[in-house]
Amino acid sequence: MTLFNKKSMCVNGSLKGIKRIELAVFNDEMKKTLLGKETRSGCRIDKVCESSEPSGEVIFKEGIQSKISAEMNKLLFWDKFYPGLTPRVINYQEKNRNASVVMEFLPGYDLKSLVHRRNPDLYKAAAAALFKTLRELWDSSRQPGRYSVGFMNQLKKRLKEVLIVHPEFEKTDIQLENRHITSVYDLIDQVKKVEKNIQHPFQVLLHGDFNIDNVIFNNRSKTIHFIDVHRSGMGDYVKDATVFMVSNFRVPVFEPDLRRQLNHMIDRMYEFVRDYARENEDETFDLRLALGLARSFITSSRFSTNKYFAGTMFERGLELLKKMAQAKSVETDPFRLKKEILFLPTRDFKFQNE
């Protein structure tokens, strides 16, 4: 059921018609309220061309009230904190248990589609704009403190979805120094013992679902925009960075030239985030990077039915977990990532033949 008609949809960019949301002074309590919930998208989305917006296009989204309302709250938060980075809310309405939101359509290319355009200059411009935006976002939102790490809990929650697609991944055969492990669940529990002693020294505002198709580059304005920020919140910048890197890795493109572009973007993100860690004296960066990559490699294997490609991602995640599980102390056994694990060889054609 559509909750908007043409008249109520075209509100000239104002927030007229929004119910139950107070656009009050932005304070810490409001920040906690807006950032404390995560939602999953199960909504209908349409691009609507009849609008008084300058571009003539808006995005219309309809679904369960709690999900739509939560997503709108996040968009309003981002508009207060970093105006222009995410779509503006144009209108919002509720009816019974459903709700609808009309939001700004952001023109440009998502970074995933940009790979296929075969335009290296455009790709480099997008990367430069992305890292400029991330630095500004992280610097302006950074909150110092000591924060615990939760990569293994996230991995354990999502592992069931992986094993539904690839049940053969559950069993493994790993000999640690003092234990023989036969299940990936057991391996995760071993790594959790190491992880509990790791903290990150500050938190920043995260996208929360930082896949490359949720990042838009506007070539005319040379600006970056974020979409689908419903999982955003304060947390470890390494989380967004590792999700981004693996979302490049898992793109099912095996043509050498295109693969080199993906590898290049992964490399750029790796160097950017490592520099950021050094600048901010982040001593546990390498450990958290390994944990985040392990989580993202393993959970990303569920997106591919190509057994060889999925197995490649899963095995890379296992390799990182094995090394972490064998660490006697996070202080005496500092982890150093071998950079090669981030890249898919550009001449490995086994993926195409599966």
BELCOR-V446723 format. One record per run of one state. SS is the DSSP state (H for helix, E for strand, C for the rest). FROM is the first residue (numbers start at 0). TO is the last residue. If there is no record, write none. Layout:
SS_FROM_TO, SS_FROM_TO
This chain:
C_0_4, H_5_8, C_9_26, H_27_34, C_35_42, E_43_47, C_48_56, E_57_63, H_64_80, C_81_84, E_85_85, C_86_87, E_88_94, C_95_96, E_97_103, C_104_107, E_108_109, H_110_114, C_115_118, H_119_140, C_141_141, E_142_147, C_148_149, H_150_164, C_165_165, H_166_168, C_169_169, E_170_174, C_175_178, E_179_182, H_183_194, C_195_197, E_198_205, C_206_210, H_211_213, E_214_217, C_218_221, E_222_225, C_226_231, E_232_234, C_235_235, H_236_248, C_249_254, H_255_278, C_279_283, H_284_302, C_303_305, H_306_324, C_325_337, H_338_341, C_342_348, H_349_352, C_353_353
